[in-house]
Amino acid sequence: QVQLVESGGGLVQAGGSLRLSCAASGRTASSYPMGWFRQAPGKEREFVAAISWSGRSTSHADSLKGRFTISRDNAKNTVYLQMNSLKPEDTAVYYCAGGPEGRVGLLRSQYEYADWGQGTQVTVSS
């Protein structure tokens, strides 16, 4: 099992940027795919982005393409989510998730992930 700890959330004005980090411990970071999800009040958790274990493949929600970018640094056991041109509708709790060890490819469904962080709040003011 892997432990995931998110950081980097906060309050930002519309149009601003934030970079979320997810530090992993408990197993080799380069051995499993990871993803970011978010959940706004009163809404279901939704897919934001996914990255393969190597970092060579990524996927982003269509509505977020061009503004959000997922990346990873396996030497630091950390996955990042760069968020630019933030909008009030991006306000949510953001979660990182770890997939099965050795799994190849990208995981876009939350049900494919076994490990979750505690979440970090992102609030975008208008």
C-alpha positions in Angstrom: 0.0 0.0 0.0 1.2 3.5 -0.7 0.6 6.6 1.3 -0.2 9.8 -0.6 -0.1 13.3 0.7 -1.3 16.2 -1.3 -0.1 19.8 -0.9 -0.2 23.1 -2.7 -3.9 24.0 -2.5 -5.2 27.3 -1.3 -7.1 30.4 -2.3 -6.4 32.1 -5.6 -8.0 34.7 -7.8 -9.6 33.8 -11.1 -6.9 33.7 -13.8 -4.2 32.7 -11.3 -2.2 29.5 -11.1 -1.5 26.8 -8.5 0.7 23.7 -8.6 -0.4 20.7 -6.5 2.0 18.1 -5.4 1.4 14.5 -4.3 4.2 12.9 -2.3 4.1 9.1 -2.3 5.7 6.7 0.2 5.4 3.0 0.9 6.4 1.6 -2.5 8.5 2.5 -5.5 6.8 5.5 -7.2 7.8 4.5 -10.6 5.9 1.2 -10.5 2.3 2.4 -10.8 0.1 4.8 -12.6 -1.3 7.8 -10.8 -4.1 10.3 -11.3 -5.8 13.5 -10.0 -9.5 13.8 -9.3 -11.6 16.5 -7.8 -14.9 16.9 -6.0 -16.9 20.1 -5.7 -19.6 20.5 -3.0 -22.7 18.6 -3.9 -21.1 17.0 -6.9 -19.6 13.6 -7.7 -15.9 13.1 -7.8 -14.6 13.7 -11.3 -11.5 12.7 -13.3 -8.9 15.5 -13.8 -5.8 13.8 -15.2 -3.8 10.6 -15.3 -0.2 9.7 -15.9 1.4 6.3 -16.7 4.0 4.8 -14.3 6.8 6.0 -16.6 5.4 9.5 -17.1 5.6 9.1 -20.9 1.8 9.0 -21.3 -0.8 11.4 -19.9 -4.5 12.1 -20.2 -6.5 15.1 -19.2 -10.2 15.7 -18.9 -11.4 17.3 -22.1 -12.8 20.4 -20.3 -9.4 21.0 -18.7 -7.0 20.5 -21.6 -4.8 23.4 -22.2 -5.1 24.7 -18.6 -4.1 21.7 -16.4 -1.0 19.5 -16.8 -0.1 16.4 -14.9 3.6 15.4 -14.5 5.7 13.2 -12.2 9.2 13.0 -10.9 9.8 9.4 -9.9 13.2 10.3 -8.4 11.2 12.4 -5.9 8.2 10.0 -5.6 6.0 13.0 -6.5 3.2 13.7 -8.9 2.3 17.3 -9.8 -0.8 19.0 -11.2 -0.1 22.4 -12.7 -3.2 24.5 -12.9 -3.3 27.7 -15.0 -6.0 30.2 -15.8 -8.1 29.0 -12.9 -11.8 29.7 -12.8 -14.3 29.7 -10.0 -15.7 26.5 -11.2 -12.4 24.8 -10.5 -13.1 25.2 -6.8 -13.0 21.7 -5.3 -11.1 19.3 -3.1 -8.4 17.8 -5.2 -7.3 14.2 -4.6 -4.4 12.2 -6.0 -4.7 8.5 -6.4 -2.3 5.6 -7.0 -3.1 2.6 -9.2 -2.2 -1.0 -9.0 1.5 -1.8 -9.0 2.9 -2.8 -12.4 -0.3 -1.6 -14.2 0.5 -0.4 -17.7 -1.3 2.6 -19.3 -3.6 5.3 -18.0 -6.4 5.0 -15.5 -9.3 7.4 -15.9 -11.9 5.8 -13.6 -11.7 6.4 -9.9 -12.7 2.7 -9.3 -9.4 1.6 -10.8 -7.4 3.3 -8.0 -6.7 1.6 -4.7 -4.9 4.3 -2.8 -6.0 7.9 -2.2 -4.7 11.0 -0.5 -6.6 13.0 2.0 -7.3 15.8 -0.5 -6.3 19.5 -0.7 -8.7 22.3 -1.0 -8.5 24.7 -4.0 -10.7 27.8 -3.9 -10.8 30.2 -6.8 -12.4 33.6 -6.2 -14.0 35.6 -8.9 
